[in-house]
Amino acid sequence: MTHTLSVVATAAVWAIGGGAIAWLVTVPLHRRSLGGLLASVVLTGALASVAAMVGSDRAMYLSMGDLGVGIIVAVVAGLVAATTAALAAKRLSRDNRALHDVVAQIGEGRVPPDDGRRLTAELEQLRSDLAAMARRLAESRDRERALESSRRELVAWVSHDLRTPLAGLRAMSEALEDGVAEPPELYYKQIHVAVDRLAGMVDDLFELSRIQAGAIATTPERVSLDDLVSDCIAALDPLARARDVRLTGRSAGAVAVHGNGAELNRAITNLVANAVRHTEPGGTVDVQVAVAGGHARVVVRDECGGIPADDLARVFDVGFRGEPARSQTSGGAGLGLAITRGIVEAHDGTVGVANVAGGCTFTVCVPLA
């Protein structure tokens, strides 16, 4: 037992020494390529084996013939290992080039295909992860471009809408200053209307910025949706009467949701007010509250004559106001429906629009409490 331990210790010392020398000598190969690293590993293993044999033979005082045979065997085994390492290095080099191609395609803004030459399991997973990342980056770039385009359109629309009331305010203030405003009470009233319009636009812009920044507070308080809709109808009834529009509402009973009552009230008020403004005199706007599939539904139906099919998918876009005839009568900056969508989505809900006979319906779905 002692003799065996002595042989093992001697072989270990010689193998470590020989392997360390080989590893240090082949350091320049490590940094060249994967093939160079594999060659270094094989040479280190072969030299460690030869050194272990030499040390063991010297310790056991074997003949030089036996030592020569051992070295030959170690060299042959090293050659076989080197051949295998060369083949593995060639395979790794091809896989490395394939991954470089994937990275280059991502750098050019393209999405690399998932298929291609077969790689080892780990590299195949890496290629799939890179392709998935490229798809997410492409989607993010598309969203960023769409958002930037929407922002540019919004700035153009708001600038145009601000210019008109500001020009009117300037003209009226100059008339009042020069004393040529007759009667001045009418000018004061028009200034008040223009200021209210500007304040409403600023409020809408502020609300939209909060929505886009994800700053809407959706504290899970219990909100009675049927009461909220009733309050909304009561608040907008004077507007409906002034426009000779009949405003009605129905509820399937007590319907409660979790969320921010003030924000939900604003979302529904935007829908109902929008329906009243676009309904012709003598028409009807009907608001229904119902429960379906674990969700509370608020359906606002108007008699606006319908929305063009090409505009249905854009009515909730920021700044979109549809055809000129409708945008001129609305008097807004096209932010109300965008704000509604942002508020509803912040409450894990959805909002949609569809044409019906004589008008259209807007449907809000929010999870029940």
C-alpha positions, 0 to 999 in steps of 0.5 A, a space after each residue: 500500500 505504501 509503495 502504491 501511494 509513493 508511485 501515485 505521489 511521484 506520478 502526480 508531481 511529475 504530471 503537474 510539473 509537465 502539465 504546467 510547463 506545457 500550459 505556460 509554453 502554449 499560452 499564446 495559443 489560448 488567445 488566438 482561437 478556440 482551436 488553439 485553446 483545444 490544442 493547448 489542452 491536448 498538448 498539456 495532457 499529453 506532456 503531463 502523461 509523458 512526465 508522469 511515466 518518466 517520473 514513475 519509471 525513474 522511481 521504480 528503476 525500470 529499464 529504458 526500454 520499458 520507458 520508451 514503450 510507455 512514451 510511445 504509447 503516450 505519444 500515440 494517445 496524444 496524437 489521437 486526442 489531438 486529431 479529435 481536438 482538431 475536429 472539435 475545433 473545426 466544429 466550434 469554429 463553424 458554430 462561432 461563425 454562425 453566431 457571429 452572423 446572427 450578431 451581425 444581422 442583429 447589429 444591422 437591425 434585422 431579425 435572424 432566422 431561427 433555422 440554419 446549420 445545426 449547432 450544439 445544444 448550448 449554442 443552439 439555445 444561445 442562437 434562439 435567445 438572440 433571435 428572440 431578443 432581436 424580435 423584441 428589439 424590432 417590436 420596440 423600435 416599431 413601437 418607438 417609431 409609432 409613438 414618435 410619429 404620434 407625438 409629432 402629429 399631436 404637436 402639429 394638431 395641438 399647435 394648430 388648435 392653440 393658434 386659433 383661440 390665442 389669435 382670437 384672444 389677442 384680437 379681443 384684448 387689443 380691441 378692449 385696450 383700444 376702446 373699440 369693443 362694442 359691447 365689451 360684455 360680449 368680448 368678455 364672454 368670448 374671452 372666457 369661452 376661449 380660456 375655458 377651451 385652452 384650459 381644457 386642452 391643457 388638462 387633456 394634455 396633462 392627463 395624457 402625459 400621466 397615462 403615457 408615463 403610467 402614473 394613473 393611480 389605480 388604488 383598488 377601491 370599490 367603485 359602484 359603476 352603475 352609480 358612476 354612470 348615473 352621475 355621468 348622465 346627470 352631469 351631461 344632461 344639460 349638454 344633451 338638452 342644449 343640443 336637442 339630444 335625448 340622453 338615456 341610461 339603463 343598468 342591470 343592477 348593482 355593478 361594482 369594480 375595483 379602481 379609481 372612481 375619478 379616472 373611470 368617471 372621466 373615461 366614461 364621461 369622455 365617451 358619453 360627451 363625445 356621443 352627444 356632440 356627434 349625434 344629430 339634433 333629435 337623436 338619442 344617446 343610450 348608456 347601458 351597464 351590464 355584467 358578462 363573463 366576469 366583467 362589467 360592461 358599459 355600452 354607449 350607443 349614439 346616432 352619429 350616422 356611423 364611423 367610416 370603416 377606415 377610421 374605426 381602427 384609429 378612433 382611439 389614436 392620440 390626436 385623431 379626429 376623423 373627417 373634417 366635418 366631425 373634427 370641426 364640430 367637436 371643438 377638441 384636440 382629439 385626445 378624449 378617446 385616447 385618454 379613455 383608452 389609457 384609463 381603461 387599460 390601466 384598470 386591466 380593461 378594454 374599450 372598443 367601437 363598432 358601427 350599428 344601424 344609424 350610429 356606433 357603439 363604444 363598449 368598455 369592459 372592466 373586471 368585476 370587483 
